[in-house]
Amino acid sequence: MNLELKSSRRTFLKSAALAGGGLVIGFVVPVAKRLALAQDAAPGVATAAFAPNAFLRIGADDSITVLLAHSEMGQGIWTTLPMLLAEELDVALAKVRVEHGPASPAYFSPVFGMQGTGGSTTTWSEFDRYRQAGAAARTLLVQAAAARWNVPVGEIRTEDGVVIAGDRRLRYGELADDAGKRAAPDPATLTLRDPKDWKIIGKPTRRLDTPEKITGRAKFGMDMQFEGLLTALVARAPVFGGKVASFDDTAAKAVPGVRHVVQVPSGVAVVADHFWAAKLGRDALKVEWDAGAHAGLDSAALRSEFSKLAASEGPVAAKAGDVAAALGQAAKTVEAEYAVPYLAHAAMEPLNCTVKIEAGECDIWCGTQFPTLDQGAAARILGIAPEQVRIHTPFLGGGFGRRATPSSDVVSEAVEVAKAAGAPVKTVWTREDDTRGGYYRSAFVERIKVGLGEDGYPVAWHQVMVGQSIMSGTFMEAMMVKNGIDETSTEGVANSPYVLDTPAHRVDLHSPVTGIPVLWWRSVGHSVNGFVMEGFIDELAHAAGQDPLEYRRHLLQKHPRQLAALNLAAEKFGWGTPPAQGRGHGIAVHESFGSFVAQIAEVSVEDGAIRVHRVVCAIDCGLAVNPEGVAAQMESGIVFGLGAALHSTLTLKDGGVQESNYHDYRVLRLDEMPKVEVHIVPSTERMGGVGEPGTPPIAPAVANAVFALTGQRLRELPLRLADAPVAAAAS
């Protein structure tokens, strides 16, 4: 797919009158304006490098609508992005309405080079652009008022949606039509508000979408209904890579309400008047499958294979010094093998996509993280131009990466079904369908051997990582896979301060190809490597006879942001205070997505099960645009990570996933929720993300607390207590 932004040759900023009167601000940005530029911009000054990339509409009726260039999937950007714009537009946030923008080059992200949501990038990547959007609109409104009143612009001010000069006042809506006819201001002339004058940014703010979600008015993809819409379920191969050999639809067609049974590339679709008819029809369908090459996939065999690979050298992700020599001279060596399983995303809203094909055009309603890719995939299937495919994005009932597939699997299948059925169809995946037929976080096995000096600190570090590449075979492979190294596999290890500050170090990566479809999962490689690194650092602290906090403080003394998060968490938790009887404390700190998160967990063991009672979390994410949103995302990341730490795992047998729903693919339950306290490090450093960084530290913090309590070192997820303690291998 050509990801060049065709609209980059357009005018930087355009304004035009709305039909019926009003102001529309449209924003475009060249793809070349990338991540580094966005993060390095001074927070109070606008520059031409940061072109707004969204739409603002101000109607003659005083309506103010912000269109999002990204998808709201629970991470809070429905509130955060409007906060940025409202700050510079000078309106109360309560007056702003919010909509998802359609799939369009006008909304391309400077990070992805297309329209997309992921990587905890939304708020910081849009920080300047959405503020510039508000500033540009305010400038046009002030200019329109100055012309109408025949007074200098310098004599005009604004206040909460009103333009004021002396005793004269005009609402924004009254000026919107005039402002929409004016030439756009030069972005270089826009001066953004000084942070000391902010009224909205940096203030704890309640979410704008909460009332809709509490009352049930919020619309998700699954809620889509209209006259003539049918529902489909697809019978897919029980084995990865399997194909339809033959099928008998006689019994399926006999189910009342079933309209069509059609074969599509992914399987056989049963199309019916409603979900239950489609479900019963699919149950009655008889399909013979060609299992293909992966019918023998088995979790235990894969675990063994990965472990064997971890004992051998592979492509090198990071290297310095002579590791073998340094290990030979070390005062003590510590070795361990860590492992994590394949995981599903298990979002609350099951996957679904509604497609209507009519008159050579296509409308798609789908909670998607990648509208551009989905638009292109639909266009290719239908043989039409992408502009003839309209993507309508409702709220996403959770994403965690599953709704951001390079293959556009959900949308592609739904388009194929609607095309074959010749009718509008909502294709629904049951929870079982998603658990057994979706994309997964890869399993990993990592073997580490570290040599310690006489002072107990690392002098040699060798780590071999084994896990599937999520980038290989996608359009991002050329950018993200270099010399056999998928950067998303090694993130949090190859760039870890623990590794890089060790004089002699080497990190190897094996990326086996198994036939299991893998994808990013909340916090991507950090979800694995946070657990591995922080668990092993605790082992090193124990081997050195040092307090885990003090040991980390020494290793991170040249890394002030990690230290700031670590120290704040320790202070708020009261680290060093002896735990109550039957309780253990564990600590972890990890950087991901530009943010630095430390967590301390208090645990107990009840009837052989690990119970987490309290988690104290500290984060340095740079400027916290909405501190309440940051806290909510830390809590969310902790819940998500705790489910994986204590319960979640996928079991493969005879080529297929055995788990099916929340009863056997466990996530955290309400009665397991610990008390969570979130503290934000006051910071003027560059902004990072918050949607994912709360997840990596929680598993190691809990595992380390279990060790402090029981003496058992747990190196595999989900965490399971053994009958006898397992000590680190030291020599």
Secondary structure, DSSP 8 states (H G I E B T S, - for coil): ---S-GGGGS-SEEEEE-TTSEEEEEE---TTS-HHHHHHS-TT---TT----SEEEEETTS-EEEEESS--SSSSHHHHHHHHHHHHHT--GGGEEEEE--S-GGG--TTTSSS---TT-HHHHHHHHHHHHHHHHHHHHHHHHHHHHT--GGG-EEETTEEEETTEEEEHHHHHHHHHTS----GGG-----GGG-SSTTS----TTHHHHHHT---BGGG---TT-EEEEEEE-SSTT-EEEEEE-HHHHTSTTEEEEEEETTEEEEEESSHHHHHHHHHH-EEEEE-GGGTT--HHHHHHHHHHHHTS--SEEEEES-HHHHHHH-SEEEEEEEEE--B----SS--EEEEEEETTEEEEE---S-HHHHHHHHHHHHTS-GGGEEEE--B-S--TTTT--TT-HHHHHHHHHHHHHTS-EEEE--HHHHHHHS-BB--EEEEEEEEE-TTSSEEEEEEEEEE--SSTTSTTHHHHEETTEEHHHHTTTTT-HHHHTSSEEEEEEE----S--B---TTTHHHHHHHHHHHHHHHHHHHTT--HHHHHHHHTTT-HHHHHHHHHHHHHHTTTS---TT-EEEEEEEEETTEEEEEEEEEEEETTEEEEEEEEEEEE-SS-SSHHHHHHHHHHHHHHHHHHHHT----EETTEE---STTTS----GGG--EEEEEE----S-----SSTTSTTHHHHHHHHHHHHHS----BSS----SS----EE-
